[in-house]
Amino acid sequence: MRLHTVRKVNGKEFTDRLFGLRKKRAATGAPEFNKLCAALETEHRLTPPKSPQVNGRAERFNGRVEEVLQTRHFRSGEEIEATLHRYVWRYNQQLP
């Protein structure tokens, strides 16, 4: 399964930007996570600072995926992949 986009918070493990009292520093793209995303041709997006509503959506999505994965026993990686594809489609198309 190929990930097209990853959205993460502005934690120091995912970015080298600095926020706070000092002037914001632009990201250099140097953190290992960015290098991995680039190697996998996956877009890495960061949530805007001080935006708990965005974090809440991501947490809700992750929690729902976790529920789907914990309520079934899978026989193969292909079965997991098919289940995740169905769930992501349903999440994007049918859930409010």
C-alpha positions in Angstrom: 0.0 0.0 0.0 1.4 3.4 -1.0 0.9 6.4 1.2 0.4 9.6 -0.8 0.3 12.1 2.1 1.3 12.1 5.8 0.0 14.9 8.0 1.8 15.3 11.4 1.9 17.8 14.1 4.9 20.3 14.4 6.7 18.1 16.9 10.5 18.2 16.9 10.6 14.6 15.7 8.9 15.5 12.5 10.3 19.0 11.7 13.1 21.3 12.5 11.0 24.5 12.6 11.1 26.5 15.8 8.0 28.1 17.2 7.6 30.2 20.3 8.8 33.6 21.4 11.5 33.7 18.9 11.0 34.4 15.2 9.7 31.3 13.3 12.5 29.5 11.5 11.8 27.9 8.2 12.1 24.1 7.9 15.3 22.9 6.2 13.9 19.5 5.2 16.8 17.8 7.0 15.0 15.6 9.6 15.1 11.9 9.0 11.3 11.7 8.7 11.4 14.1 5.8 14.1 12.2 4.1 12.1 9.0 4.4 9.0 10.6 3.0 11.0 11.9 0.1 12.5 8.5 -0.6 9.0 7.0 -0.6 7.6 9.8 -2.7 5.1 10.7 0.1 4.1 14.3 0.7 4.7 15.3 4.3 2.3 18.0 5.6 2.5 19.7 9.0 -0.6 20.9 10.8 -0.8 24.6 11.4 0.5 25.7 14.8 -2.2 26.0 17.5 -4.9 24.2 15.5 -6.4 21.5 17.8 -9.3 21.0 15.4 -7.0 19.6 12.8 -5.3 17.4 15.3 -8.7 16.1 16.5 -9.6 15.0 13.0 -6.4 13.1 12.5 -6.8 11.5 16.0 -10.3 10.5 15.2 -9.3 9.0 11.9 -6.4 7.1 13.5 -8.7 5.8 16.2 -11.3 4.6 13.8 -8.6 2.8 11.7 -7.3 1.2 14.9 -10.8 -0.1 15.7 -11.2 -1.6 12.3 -7.9 -3.4 12.6 -8.5 -4.7 16.1 -12.0 -6.1 15.4 -10.8 -8.6 12.7 -8.3 -11.3 12.2 -6.5 -11.0 8.9 -5.1 -14.0 7.0 -2.7 -11.9 4.8 -1.3 -8.5 4.0 -3.5 -8.3 1.0 -6.6 -8.8 3.2 -5.5 -5.9 5.5 -4.8 -3.7 2.4 -8.2 -4.4 0.9 -9.9 -3.6 4.3 -8.0 -0.4 4.7 -8.8 0.7 1.1 -12.5 0.0 1.7 -12.4 1.9 5.0 -10.5 4.9 3.6 -13.0 5.1 0.7 -15.9 4.9 3.2 -14.4 7.5 5.5 -13.8 9.9 2.6 -17.1 9.4 0.8 -19.8 8.4 3.3 -18.9 9.4 6.9 -19.9 13.0 7.9 
